[in-house]
Amino acid sequence: MPHRSWLPVWVLPLTLLLSACSTFDHADGGLADRAEADRSEVTAWPALSEAENAGSLDALTPSDNLVALVHEALVANPGLRQTWLTLRTRQAELRQTTGDRWPGLEAGLSGSRDENAAAGYTGSVSIDWEVDLWGKLADEQAAAMADVAEERGLYQSARDTLAGEVMSAWVGLIAQRRAVAIQSRRLETLKTNQALIIDQYRAGLGSLEELDTARSNVASARATLEEQRETLAQRRRSLAEMLGRSSAERIAVPDDFPETLLVRPELPEQTLARRPDLQAAYAAIEAAERRTDVAYKDLLPSLDVTAALEDVAETPHEALLGDPLWSLLGQLTAPLFQGGRLKAAADIAELEAAQAYQAYRETLLEAVGEVQDAIGLETSLARRQADTAEALASARRSLGQYTERYRAGLVDLVDLLDVQQQTYDLEASRNDLIESRLTNRIDLGLALGLGVNE
């Protein structure tokens, strides 16, 4: 008989427990492990000659002026500050999620008075606690921690990208200033040639077609110079925007290109693991997998425990200090029917985890492509720069010879003009190649996971 009195009390909760457990058929997909395996399968990078080791991105170009600009951008750039504030938000959300695992404590005090009785005060203290039977609260906390890790990786990636953009913009300013100088010399040469043609024309030794051609060349060169000056001003304003400035007047630009190191590629496993964007993508997988576990554990029963103390006294001071009544309540609840909403939520969480894994694969493939492209471009630009430098040296020697022969009356002015223009074209081409090569070295450092120092 005693068994018949307590057995029905536990049959229903036990049945709910077992039936709910049977619905928890979620198997760990191991997406994070698959992501690590994908990264380890990347083959070795092509070798680069004359490459050196570098500990950070800002060490590629040892310039105090550039280091100051990078530091200014990291402090004042509004886009980067927004990313930092997002990171702070994720950290606050983590503290909020961590607090859900602790019991909740509430205290209350109320008083009342009527015509026929003295004043009465009621004091109460209650503690509510959700017992983490299945580790669901721990999974929620782990997901929030992964969110923080993801946002931290995105913030570091934004820092590194901004530093690389500032460095590239600074190199671009130097190149554009040199391009303006080259075009200015070209214009002065064309003006000198125009003056010679005018003198010849007045002396009856030149034709009107030659004079028109000279004037056209001068006007075209002047228009190109104006365009390049405006491009220089635009690049200054763009760099000032990166720095968080409203004015570009105080940006100093040197005359010569800086020395920029060619970083030596390490093993793919090391370089890719160092990239903050891949770290963020990996953390997103971990967060999604944890939330999938939470969604499936929402199908399981939950246990809530409530303890309370309550006392009634004539003064507020005596409330809860006399002989309080206490109560303890344990409540086990399980979802029976919600129209498939919880199971659909679990399916959605699982699909979002799979999506996070594919996003990681996409980021990984982009990272591998960036490294391979930068290495290949370094080799190509080095060859092109060497060939252009050789062609420029030959053109300058030819220009000297044509100048002497022109003074001796052995060649026409048109032939001399062609050699002059070819020389300026090669000089401008070499300037562009140097800019592209230095910028590519900065991009290679970013692709290999080099960041900026704190």
N, C-alpha and C positions, 0 to 999 in steps of 0.2 A: 503493500500500500504506500509506504513512503516514496518508493521509486516512482509510482504513478503521479505523485504530487509535483516532483521537480523535473521529470523527464520532458513533459510537453513544453516547459519553459525554455529549454535549451535546444529542442529539436528544430524550431523555426530558425533561430540565428545560425545554427550549424548548417542547416540546409541552404540558407542564403549564402553562407560562406563558401560552401563547396560548389554551389552552382555558379557563383561569381568567379571562383578560381578557374572553373572549366572554360570560361570565356576568355581567359588571359592566355591566348595562344600566340601572342606576339613573340617571335623569335628575333634575337639580336641580329640585325643585318650586317653588323661589322663594317659599316661604311667608313668609319675612321681608319680601320685597319686596311681597307682597300685603298684608301687615299694614300696612306704611307707606302703601300706596295707600288702604287702608280709612280710615286716620286722616286722610289729606289730603282725603277726600271729605266730611267733616263740614261742614255749612253754618254760617254765622256765628251767634253767639249773639244773642238779643234785647238791645236796648240798655236800660240802666238809668240813670235820672236821679239826680243827686246822688251818683254813684259816684266813688270815689277810688282811686288807685293804692296798693298795699300790697306791700311786699317780702317779708313773711313772715306766717305765721299768727298769731304772738304779737303782731304789730304792729297787729292789728285792734282789740284791747282794751288800750290803754296803761295798765296797772295794775301797779305794782311787786309788790303782793300776789299777783296772778294769775301774773305771770312767775315768782315764786318757787315757787308751787305746781306750775306746769308743769315747771320744772327739777327739782323734787323727784321728780315722777312719772317723768320720763325717766331718772333715776338709780336709783330704788328699786323701780319696778314689776316684780314677778316675771315677768309674762307677757312684757314687753319684754326682760327679761334673757335669757329662754329663746330668744327670736328672735335676740338678739345672739350667744348661744352657738352657735346653728345656723349663723349666718354664719361664725363662727370655725371651725366644723367643715368647712364648704365650702372655706374658705381652706386648711386643712390638707390636705384631699383634693386640692386643686389642686397643692400642693407635692409630694404623693405621685405624682400623675400626671405632673408635670414630670420627676420623677426617673426615670420609666420610659424617657425618651428618652436618658438618659446610659448609657454602658457600666457594667457591673457589675464591680467589682474584688474579688477574694478572694485571701487569702494563707493558707497552711497550713504547719504545722511538726509533724512526727511523729518519734518516736524509738523505737528497739527495741534489745534486748540479749538474747543467748542464752548458753549455756554455752561454746560453742566459738568465738565471735567477739566482737570489740569492739563497743562501742556504735555504732549508726548512726543518722544523722538525715537525714530527707528534708524538704526545703523546696520549696514550690511557690507560684507566683503565676499566677493565671488572670484573663483578661478576657473577659467575655461581652457581646456587643452585637447587638441586633436592628437591622438596617439598615432605615430607614424608606423602603422603596422607593416606596410609594404614598401616603405622607403620612398613614397611619393613626394613628401616634402623635401627629402634629401635630393631627389631628382630635380625638383623645381629649383632648389638652391644651386645645384650643379649646372643647370641650364643657364641660370642668371650669371654664374661665374664664367661660363663659356661666352655669354654675351659681352661681358666686360673684356675678356681676352680678345674677342673679335674686334670690338671697337678700339681696343688698344692697338691692335695690329693695323687697323685702318688709319688710326691717327698717326702711327709711326710711318706708314706708307705715304700718307699725305705730307708729313714733314720731309721725308726723303725726296719725294717728287718735287715739292716746292723748292728745296735746296738745289736740285738738279736743274730746274727751270731757271732759277736765278743765275746759276753758273753759266748755263747755255745762253741766257739773255745777255749776260755781261760779255761773253765771248762774241756774241753777235753784234753788240755795240762796237767792240773794237774792230771787227771786220767791216762794219758799215762805215765807220769813221775812216778806215783805210781806203774803202771803196770811193768815198767822197774825195779823198786826197788824190787817188789815181785819176778820177774823172776830172778833177780840177787841173791836173797837169796835162791831161789830154786836151782840155779846152784851151789852155794857154798855148799849147803847141799848134792847135788848129788856128788860133788867132794870129800867131806868128806867120803861119803859112798863108793865111788870108792876106796879111799885109804884104808879103812877098809877091803874091799873085796880083794884087792891086798895083804894086809898083811895076810889075812886068806888063800889065795891061795898059797902064798909062804910057809906058815906053814903047808900046806897040809890039811887044813880044809875046803877049798872051791872048787867049781868046775869051769871048764873053761866056762861053760854056764853062770854062775853067773857073771864072770868077763866080758864076752862079753856084757851081758845085762847092766851092770853098765857103761861100756864105751859107749854103744849106747845111754843110757839115758843122759849122760853128753854131748855127741855131739849134740843130739837133743835139749837139753835145751840151749846149746850155740847158736845154729842156731836160735832158737826162740827168744833169747835175742837180737841177732843182728837184727832180723826183727823188734822187738819192738823199738829198738833204732832208726832205720831208720824211722819207723812210727812217732816217736816223732819228729824227724827232719823235716819230711814232714808237720806235724801239725804246727810246728813253722813257716815254710815257708808260709803255707797257711794263718796263722794269719797275718804275715808280709805283705802279698799281700793285705789283707783287710785294713790294716793300711796305705797302700800306700808306704810301705818301700820296698827297694830292698835288704835289709839284715835283717836277723832274730836274729842277735847276741845279741841285747840289750833287748830282751823280757824276763823279769824276771817271773819265775813261782814259786809260793809258794809250800810248801810240803803238805799242808792239804787242803781239800775242803772248800770252803767258805759257810757260812750260806746263804741259799737262801729261801726267803719267799714264802709261798704258798698263792697266791692272792685269795681273796674271790670273786666268780662270782656275779655280780650284775644282775639286770633284763636284759633279752635279748634286750629289746628296748633301754636300756641305753648303753650296751656294744657294740651292733652292730652299733648304731648311732655314736659311737666314733671311729670306725675303718676307717682309711683314705682310704683304698682301696674301701670300700663301698661308701664313700663320693665321690670318683672319679668316680665310676660307675654310681652313681646317677646324678652327674653333666654331664656325657656323655649323659644320657637320656635327660636332659634339653636342652643341646646344639643341639641334634638331632631333638628334637621337634621344637625348634626355627628355625632350618634350613628347616624343613618341611614347616613351615609357610612362610618362605622366598620364597621357591620354588613355592608355590601356589600363592603368591602375585606377582611373576614374570609374572603371567598370566594377571594381572590387568594393567590398563593404568598408565602411569607415567607422571608427570608434572615437566617440567624443566623451570626455570625462569632465564633469562640472562639480565643484565643491563650493559650498556657501556657508557663511556664518551670518546670523541675524539676531539682533537683540533690540528690545524696546525698553526705554528708560525715560525718566522724567527730566533729565538734563542731557545735553549733547555730550558732556564729558563722560557720563556713565554708559553711553551707548557702546555696545560690544565689549565693555570692561566688566560687566556683571556676570550673567549666566547665559551666554548666547546659545542659540539653537544652531546645530550644524546639520548639513545634509550633503549627501554624496550621490551623484547620479552618473551612471554609465549608460551610454546610448550607442547601440550598434545598428547602423542603417546600411542598406544595400539597394542599389537601383534595380528595379524589377522591369519596368517598361517605361521608356521615354521616346517611343517612336523611332528608335534607331539613331537618335541624335548622338549618343556617346560613342557608338561604334563608328558612325560617320566621322566624328571628330578624330578618332584614332586613325582611321584611314587617311584623313587629310594630313595629320601629323606625319604619318609614314611617307606619304607622297612628298611632303615638304622636306623631309630628310633626304629622300632620293634626289630631289631638286638641288639641295645644298651640295650633295656629292657631285652632281653634274656641273654645278658652278665651280667647284674646286677643280675638276678636270679641265674646264675651260680656262681657268686662271693658270693652271699648270702648263697647259699647251701654249698659252700666250707668253708665259715666262720663258719657256724653252725656246720659242721662236724669237723672242727679244734678244736672248743671249746669242743664238746662232746668227741672227741678222747682224748684230753689232760686230761680232767677230769677223764675219764675211765682209762687211762694209769696211772695217779697218784695213783688211788686206787689200781690197780694191782701191780705197782712197790712197793708201800708201803708194801703190803703183802709179796711179794717176797723178799724184802730186810729184813723184819723181820724174815722170815723163814730161809733165808740164814745166817743171823747173829746168829740165834739159832743153826743152823747146824755147823757153824764155831766154836762157843763156845764149842759145844760137841766134835768136832774134835780135838780141842786143848787139851781138858781134856783127850781124848783118846790117843793123841800123848804123853802126859806126862806119862800116865800109860804104854804105850807100850815101851817107852824109859827106864823106870825103870825095866820092865820085861825083856827087851832085855839085859840090863846090868847084870841082875840076871841069864841070860841064859834060860829064860822060853819061849821066842818066837824067831823065826828066823828073820834074817835081812830083808828078803823079806817082812814079815808082817809089820815090822817097816817102810820100804820104801813105802808100800801102804798107810799107815796112813799119812805119811809125804806128799805124793803127793796129797792125798785127802784134806789135810789142805791147801796146796798152791792153789789148784783148787778153793776151797771155798772162799779163800781170794781174788783171782782174780775175781771170779764171783761177790762178794760183791762190789768190786771196780767198776766193770762195771755197776752194778745196781745203785750205787750212782750217777755215771755220767749220766746215763739215766734219773734218777729221777730229778736231778737238771736241766738238759737240758730241760726236759719236763715242768718243772715249768716256765722256760723262755718262752717256746713255748706257754704255757697257758696264760702268761701275754700278749704276742703278739696277741693271738687269742681274748682276751678280750678287745683289743683296747688300751692297755697301750703303750705309746710312750716315747720318750726320751725328756728331757728338752732342751729348746733352749740354 
